[in-house]
Each structure stands twice: as C-alpha cells, then as structure tokens.
Amino acid sequence: MARSMKRKALFTCPFNGDCRITKDNRRHCQACRLKRCVDIGMMKEFILTDEEVQRKREMVLKRKEEEALKDSLRPRLSEEQQRIIAILLDAHHKTYDPTYADFSQFRPPIHGEDHEESRPSSSSSPETPSFSGDSSSSDHYSASPDLMGPPSFSSLDLSRDDSDDSSMTLGLSQLSMLPHLADLVSYSIQKVIGFAKMIPGFRDLTSEDQIVLLKSSAIEVIMLRSNQSFTMDNMSWACGSEDYTYRINDVTKAGHNLELIEPLLKFQVGLKKLNLHEEEHVLLMAICIVSPDRPGVQDAALIEAIQDRLSNTLQTYIRCRHPPPGSHLLYAKMIQKLADLRSLNEQHSKQYRCLSLQPENSMQLTPLLLEVFGNEIS
C-alpha cells in the first residue's frame, strides 16, 4: 500500500468510498485503505522505494549472518571440560558440609579467657588418615583429643621467630582456641585429601607426587575453602552457631600473630569481592593442588599437563559463563590469588614451627598435622 502511494497509483472504490477498514478486510478495498493510511498520518516522503526495501532486507540478512559467525567463533565448553567441572563440583559437595555439623565433634572452642578449659573424654575411634597410607576413609573424622591438630590456618596465630621477645612465647593457658582450631584444621586436611583424590588425573600421579602436592598445598586449599564461610560484615568465619564463629581474637588465641592474620584477612576480602561462581571456586582449588612447581615433585611434566587442562577449563568457563563486568581480567586476578596463597603458606609455616617448638603446644597437635606441617620436637 505504501509503495502504491510512492508510485502514484490510482485506486477507485467500487462502493461508496467509505469502506470500514479492519485487519480482516483490509485487502478488499485498496482505495479506502490508502485513504485511511493518509488520514492517520502516513507521509509519502517517508515511504521506501522497492530498491530501498531490497537494500534494507540485504542489510538485515547480512547482520544475521555476522551474528551467526560471531556465535560460531565464541568459545564453548567442550564435553571434556564440562565433565571436569561436574566432577569437581561433585567432589566439593562431598567434602564440604555447609551446615558444619561435624564441628561439634571437635574439642570445644573456648573463646573467652574466663571460660573453663575442658575437653571431652577420650574415646576409641579410627586413626586420622595418613598421607603415606590409604586415606579412603577421609570423610570420617575422629574427635579423639589426642588426635587433634593445630588451629585452622585462618585461626592460628603462632609466635614470632624472635626468641628474645618473651611476649611471643605463649603458654597453653593463653592459647585457649588451639585445641579446637587444631581439630578444625586436621578435619579440613582430611577433606582436602578427599577432594584432591577426585581431581581428574590426580590418581595418575605416583603416590610420592600425590603426597608432595597435598602436603605443600593443604593449608592454601583450606584458606580457599574457608572463604565460603567468611563474611566481610565483621571479618569473621561464620560456621553455623555463634560457638563456631571465628574472629581475629580467636586466631590469636591459637598462636598466630598479625604477620599472618592481616594478609589473610586481605586475601579473604579480595577473594570474596571476586564473586566467583562455584565452578570457578572448585577449579581454583584444583589448580592450587596440582602445581608442578612444588618442591620435591618428580613428574613435573605430567602435573603441568593436568594443571594446564584445569587452567584451560577455567579460562573457557569465564569467557562462556561469567558475564561482564565481573569477568574482566578475572582469570589474572584468580592466578594472583594463588601467588598470595604462597606467601600466606610461607608465613603459616614460619609461625607453625615456632608454635611446635613448645612441647605443651605441640601436644595439642594431631598426628596428621604433625605429618603435614612437620614436627619440630625431636
């Protein structure tokens, strides 16, 4: 109709020139239809010619073809990468309990100085899994007091190496949170072992390399895991009830000082602000564990191949599934977090050595902790 007007076509109404035009009968009378179009505002100068209409159709078609090409070039997760993510998510769900129900099995937390120190009576229970043995039972945790370990990486506060400063030599009476947090870390190590064993390719490594990777990365992965319970509102780790909410002073009551606590809090806040998807979180933990540059590894090439597969999966996931602006430089920021963890690991080791030099404190550490972090008492 519009192009008829452009071509100055003449139409004659076969009736009285006042046909009622509707959607159903608009084709019955071209003359009355054209008249109605003009009456409601159609202007001749805005009507496209046949050539202009054709050019417009070609532009629309070209735009669709360009979008189809762009879509075909957009990275997609391969079936193998989707399988890796699914396995890691399942591994995390099996080894991380968001209800923290097992925490009641630990020696009780003593947050206040005036609380009476108490410990549950020792009961016979399976030994804590060893790195050198089969840890297939890592999902079970023993709360027997003599199997407990040092405070959680995030809650430990070990004394400084400066032996001249007597204020840094803390006795057990001052480390009221040491028994409880020792149990928490020992429990967390068992869960890290369980998670690592489900990483695709991890079981292909020799048992020696598996042990090296687990021992060197355990505290780093625990720090990563703890970010799930970390809250920036009051800078604490909320693990259920108030009894299992851990603040900075709880960390100091486990033997750690600000040289570890301050960078740890900075790390936790920075990681929280990345707003990682759960898929990104589990991939980051797996990459942290499977690191070919850990001292003592034998088959670095195989470890690197496994890590490369995980890293490529993470990068592809970010490009495909993490919308901007959060995805901007996200992979680089995540890798920087791994570098931060190395520094935290080094500081934790330093403070742990200082803590374990005191026999009364070392006695609170579980066999698993002593095996993973070392025993400085000969």
TIMARRO-491123 format. One record per residue (C-alpha): residue in three letters; x, y, z. Coordinates in steps of 0.05 Angstrom, whole numbers. Layout:
// residues N
- residu | east | north | up
- ALA | X | Y | Z
...
This chain:
// residues 378
- residu | east | north | up
- MET | 0 | 0 | 0
- ALA | 55 | 49 | 19
- ARG | 93 | 35 | -46
- SER | 30 | 43 | -85
- MET | 27 | 114 | -58
- LYS | 100 | 124 | -77
- ARG | 86 | 102 | -148
- LYS | 26 | 149 | -151
- ALA | -20 | 91 | -165
- LEU | -94 | 108 | -173
- PHE | -147 | 66 | -138
- THR | -222 | 70 | -143
- CYS | -270 | 46 | -91
- PRO | -323 | 0 | -121
- PHE | -371 | 21 | -66
- ASN | -386 | 90 | -37
- GLY | -314 | 108 | -16
- ASP | -326 | 98 | 57
- CYS | -308 | 25 | 69
- ARG | -294 | 6 | 141
- ILE | -222 | -20 | 141
- THR | -204 | -74 | 191
- LYS | -148 | -124 | 198
- ASP | -190 | -178 | 166
- ASN | -217 | -139 | 106
- ARG | -160 | -90 | 92
- ARG | -145 | -123 | 25
- HIS | -217 | -117 | -1
- CYS | -212 | -43 | -20
- GLN | -144 | -12 | -36
- ALA | -172 | 57 | -47
- CYS | -204 | 63 | 22
- ARG | -144 | 30 | 54
- LEU | -97 | 81 | 23
- LYS | -143 | 138 | 43
- ARG | -144 | 114 | 115
- CYS | -68 | 108 | 117
- VAL | -61 | 180 | 94
- ASP | -115 | 204 | 144
- ILE | -77 | 175 | 203
- GLY | -11 | 207 | 183
- MET | 27 | 166 | 131
- MET | 73 | 212 | 92
- LYS | 96 | 199 | 22
- GLU | 167 | 224 | 33
- PHE | 179 | 172 | 86
- ILE | 158 | 113 | 44
- LEU | 214 | 68 | 19
- THR | 221 | 52 | -54
- ASP | 226 | -20 | -78
- GLU | 302 | -12 | -85
- GLU | 308 | 16 | -14
- VAL | 266 | -41 | 13
- GLN | 312 | -91 | -21
- ARG | 374 | -57 | 8
- LYS | 344 | -59 | 77
- ARG | 328 | -133 | 71
- GLU | 400 | -146 | 49
- MET | 427 | -108 | 109
- VAL | 383 | -147 | 157
- LEU | 406 | -212 | 126
- LYS | 479 | -191 | 129
- ARG | 472 | -173 | 202
- LYS | 442 | -241 | 218
- GLU | 499 | -275 | 182
- GLU | 551 | -235 | 221
- GLU | 517 | -252 | 287
- ALA | 516 | -326 | 267
- LEU | 590 | -324 | 250
- LYS | 607 | -289 | 316
- ASP | 566 | -340 | 354
- SER | 603 | -397 | 319
- LEU | 670 | -367 | 338
- ARG | 650 | -356 | 411
- PRO | 687 | -405 | 458
- ARG | 646 | -462 | 484
- LEU | 660 | -512 | 539
- SER | 677 | -578 | 508
- GLU | 645 | -642 | 534
- GLU | 710 | -659 | 569
- GLN | 712 | -591 | 603
- GLN | 640 | -597 | 625
- ARG | 657 | -666 | 653
- ILE | 716 | -638 | 692
- ILE | 673 | -584 | 723
- ALA | 618 | -633 | 741
- ILE | 668 | -680 | 775
- LEU | 699 | -623 | 815
- LEU | 632 | -596 | 836
- ASP | 612 | -665 | 860
- ALA | 678 | -673 | 896
- HIS | 669 | -607 | 932
- HIS | 597 | -623 | 952
- LYS | 621 | -690 | 980
- THR | 678 | -658 | 1020
- TYR | 648 | -592 | 1043
- ASP | 589 | -591 | 1091
- PRO | 557 | -522 | 1091
- THR | 520 | -540 | 1156
- TYR | 586 | -551 | 1193
- ALA | 552 | -606 | 1233
- ASP | 618 | -643 | 1246
- PHE | 646 | -583 | 1284
- SER | 611 | -608 | 1347
- GLN | 659 | -668 | 1346
- PHE | 719 | -623 | 1357
- ARG | 746 | -605 | 1425
- PRO | 701 | -547 | 1447
- PRO | 721 | -476 | 1429
- ILE | 740 | -430 | 1487
- HIS | 731 | -360 | 1461
- GLY | 736 | -324 | 1527
- GLU | 794 | -321 | 1575
- ASP | 750 | -336 | 1634
- HIS | 719 | -399 | 1606
- GLU | 739 | -463 | 1639
- GLU | 783 | -504 | 1594
- SER | 753 | -572 | 1583
- ARG | 760 | -629 | 1536
- PRO | 715 | -688 | 1522
- SER | 735 | -755 | 1549
- SER | 778 | -795 | 1501
- SER | 741 | -848 | 1462
- SER | 767 | -902 | 1417
- SER | 760 | -881 | 1345
- PRO | 794 | -894 | 1278
- GLU | 862 | -861 | 1269
- THR | 868 | -798 | 1229
- PRO | 886 | -816 | 1157
- SER | 960 | -811 | 1139
- PHE | 988 | -783 | 1074
- SER | 1032 | -844 | 1068
- GLY | 974 | -892 | 1075
- ASP | 905 | -902 | 1044
- SER | 862 | -842 | 1060
- SER | 799 | -871 | 1030
- SER | 765 | -861 | 1097
- SER | 779 | -786 | 1096
- ASP | 705 | -769 | 1101
- HIS | 704 | -796 | 1172
- TYR | 733 | -752 | 1226
- SER | 758 | -774 | 1294
- ALA | 749 | -724 | 1350
- SER | 792 | -761 | 1399
- PRO | 833 | -708 | 1437
- ASP | 900 | -740 | 1426
- LEU | 887 | -738 | 1351
- MET | 872 | -664 | 1347
- GLY | 913 | -615 | 1306
- PRO | 933 | -542 | 1306
- PRO | 883 | -485 | 1296
- SER | 855 | -472 | 1229
- PHE | 901 | -437 | 1180
- SER | 855 | -378 | 1185
- SER | 850 | -382 | 1260
- LEU | 921 | -399 | 1280
- ASP | 967 | -345 | 1309
- LEU | 1036 | -373 | 1321
- SER | 1091 | -336 | 1358
- ARG | 1145 | -299 | 1322
- ASP | 1214 | -326 | 1310
- ASP | 1243 | -271 | 1354
- SER | 1261 | -313 | 1415
- ASP | 1286 | -251 | 1451
- ASP | 1214 | -226 | 1456
- SER | 1186 | -265 | 1514
- SER | 1116 | -238 | 1500
- MET | 1115 | -281 | 1437
- THR | 1125 | -345 | 1476
- LEU | 1054 | -364 | 1493
- GLY | 1034 | -419 | 1540
- LEU | 975 | -466 | 1532
- SER | 934 | -426 | 1582
- GLN | 937 | -367 | 1534
- LEU | 921 | -409 | 1472
- SER | 851 | -427 | 1492
- MET | 829 | -437 | 1419
- LEU | 888 | -481 | 1400
- PRO | 855 | -549 | 1414
- HIS | 791 | -533 | 1377
- LEU | 823 | -500 | 1317
- ALA | 875 | -555 | 1314
- ASP | 818 | -603 | 1306
- LEU | 786 | -559 | 1253
- VAL | 849 | -557 | 1211
- SER | 861 | -632 | 1218
- TYR | 789 | -644 | 1196
- SER | 797 | -596 | 1137
- ILE | 861 | -631 | 1114
- GLN | 823 | -696 | 1111
- LYS | 770 | -663 | 1067
- VAL | 824 | -633 | 1022
- ILE | 853 | -703 | 1013
- GLY | 784 | -728 | 994
- PHE | 774 | -672 | 944
- ALA | 843 | -680 | 913
- LYS | 833 | -754 | 900
- MET | 774 | -737 | 856
- ILE | 810 | -686 | 813
- PRO | 813 | -716 | 742
- GLY | 884 | -741 | 731
- PHE | 907 | -736 | 803
- ARG | 907 | -811 | 813
- ASP | 951 | -819 | 751
- LEU | 1008 | -788 | 792
- THR | 1055 | -830 | 833
- SER | 1037 | -835 | 907
- GLU | 1101 | -796 | 922
- ASP | 1079 | -737 | 879
- GLN | 1009 | -740 | 908
- ILE | 1037 | -735 | 978
- VAL | 1083 | -677 | 959
- LEU | 1026 | -638 | 926
- LEU | 979 | -649 | 985
- LYS | 1028 | -631 | 1039
- SER | 1051 | -568 | 1003
- SER | 982 | -543 | 984
- ALA | 938 | -566 | 1043
- ILE | 939 | -500 | 1081
- GLU | 928 | -460 | 1017
- VAL | 867 | -500 | 998
- ILE | 840 | -495 | 1068
- MET | 846 | -419 | 1062
- LEU | 809 | -422 | 996
- ARG | 754 | -466 | 1026
- SER | 746 | -421 | 1086
- ASN | 725 | -363 | 1041
- GLN | 658 | -396 | 1034
- SER | 644 | -382 | 1108
- PHE | 680 | -315 | 1110
- THR | 637 | -253 | 1120
- MET | 662 | -183 | 1107
- ASP | 609 | -153 | 1154
- ASN | 651 | -168 | 1216
- MET | 712 | -200 | 1186
- SER | 697 | -269 | 1214
- TRP | 686 | -341 | 1192
- ALA | 614 | -360 | 1208
- CYS | 608 | -435 | 1211
- GLY | 538 | -444 | 1238
- SER | 524 | -424 | 1310
- GLU | 559 | -369 | 1349
- ASP | 604 | -422 | 1382
- TYR | 633 | -436 | 1313
- THR | 642 | -364 | 1291
- TYR | 716 | -348 | 1289
- ARG | 742 | -277 | 1296
- ILE | 811 | -246 | 1296
- ASN | 820 | -254 | 1371
- ASP | 804 | -329 | 1363
- VAL | 861 | -334 | 1314
- THR | 909 | -301 | 1362
- LYS | 886 | -349 | 1417
- ALA | 910 | -406 | 1373
- GLY | 981 | -380 | 1368
- HIS | 983 | -336 | 1305
- ASN | 1002 | -263 | 1302
- LEU | 986 | -204 | 1256
- GLU | 1041 | -222 | 1206
- LEU | 994 | -278 | 1184
- ILE | 927 | -251 | 1204
- GLU | 930 | -184 | 1167
- PRO | 949 | -212 | 1098
- LEU | 900 | -270 | 1110
- LEU | 842 | -222 | 1121
- LYS | 864 | -181 | 1060
- PHE | 865 | -245 | 1019
- GLN | 796 | -266 | 1043
- VAL | 765 | -198 | 1028
- GLY | 797 | -195 | 959
- LEU | 774 | -265 | 941
- LYS | 704 | -251 | 966
- LYS | 700 | -189 | 922
- LEU | 714 | -230 | 860
- ASN | 644 | -262 | 869
- LEU | 668 | -327 | 840
- HIS | 619 | -378 | 814
- GLU | 622 | -444 | 849
- GLU | 651 | -474 | 785
- GLU | 708 | -424 | 786
- HIS | 720 | -436 | 860
- VAL | 728 | -511 | 853
- LEU | 773 | -503 | 792
- LEU | 817 | -454 | 830
- MET | 824 | -504 | 887
- ALA | 843 | -559 | 839
- ILE | 894 | -515 | 803
- CYS | 924 | -497 | 871
- ILE | 934 | -570 | 889
- VAL | 962 | -593 | 822
- SER | 1021 | -545 | 817
- PRO | 1083 | -570 | 781
- ASP | 1129 | -521 | 816
- ARG | 1121 | -551 | 886
- PRO | 1188 | -571 | 915
- GLY | 1201 | -645 | 913
- VAL | 1155 | -665 | 855
- GLN | 1183 | -718 | 808
- ASP | 1139 | -718 | 746
- ALA | 1131 | -643 | 737
- ALA | 1112 | -652 | 663
- LEU | 1051 | -695 | 679
- ILE | 1030 | -649 | 736
- GLU | 1036 | -590 | 689
- ALA | 994 | -625 | 637
- ILE | 938 | -637 | 688
- GLN | 942 | -566 | 712
- ASP | 940 | -538 | 641
- ARG | 876 | -577 | 628
- LEU | 845 | -547 | 691
- SER | 870 | -477 | 673
- ASN | 843 | -480 | 603
- THR | 776 | -503 | 630
- LEU | 774 | -445 | 679
- GLN | 791 | -394 | 624
- THR | 739 | -422 | 577
- TYR | 687 | -423 | 633
- ILE | 700 | -349 | 649
- ARG | 693 | -329 | 575
- CYS | 629 | -370 | 566
- ARG | 592 | -365 | 632
- HIS | 617 | -305 | 672
- PRO | 584 | -242 | 647
- PRO | 619 | -174 | 647
- PRO | 640 | -132 | 682
- GLY | 658 | -187 | 733
- SER | 695 | -227 | 680
- HIS | 743 | -170 | 664
- LEU | 814 | -195 | 680
- LEU | 782 | -247 | 726
- TYR | 829 | -304 | 707
- ALA | 890 | -260 | 720
- LYS | 861 | -239 | 788
- MET | 849 | -311 | 807
- ILE | 920 | -331 | 789
- GLN | 945 | -273 | 832
- LYS | 907 | -303 | 890
- LEU | 947 | -366 | 882
- ALA | 1011 | -325 | 888
- ASP | 983 | -292 | 951
- LEU | 970 | -361 | 979
- ARG | 1043 | -380 | 971
- SER | 1063 | -321 | 1015
- LEU | 1010 | -339 | 1066
- ASN | 1034 | -411 | 1065
- GLU | 1105 | -388 | 1079
- GLN | 1083 | -344 | 1138
- HIS | 1040 | -400 | 1166
- SER | 1098 | -449 | 1163
- LYS | 1142 | -399 | 1200
- GLN | 1092 | -389 | 1255
- TYR | 1075 | -463 | 1259
- ARG | 1148 | -480 | 1271
- CYS | 1151 | -430 | 1327
- LEU | 1088 | -459 | 1358
- SER | 1110 | -531 | 1353
- LEU | 1176 | -516 | 1387
- GLN | 1138 | -511 | 1452
- PRO | 1123 | -582 | 1477
- GLU | 1060 | -563 | 1514
- ASN | 1031 | -534 | 1450
- SER | 1058 | -589 | 1404
- MET | 1020 | -640 | 1447
- GLN | 955 | -608 | 1423
- LEU | 970 | -623 | 1350
- THR | 943 | -685 | 1316
- PRO | 988 | -736 | 1283
- LEU | 962 | -714 | 1215
- LEU | 981 | -642 | 1229
- LEU | 1050 | -663 | 1252
- GLU | 1058 | -704 | 1189
- VAL | 1034 | -649 | 1142
- PHE | 1066 | -588 | 1174
- GLY | 1125 | -623 | 1208
- ASN | 1143 | -636 | 1280
- GLU | 1197 | -591 | 1308
- ILE | 1201 | -631 | 1374
- SER | 1253 | -684 | 1369
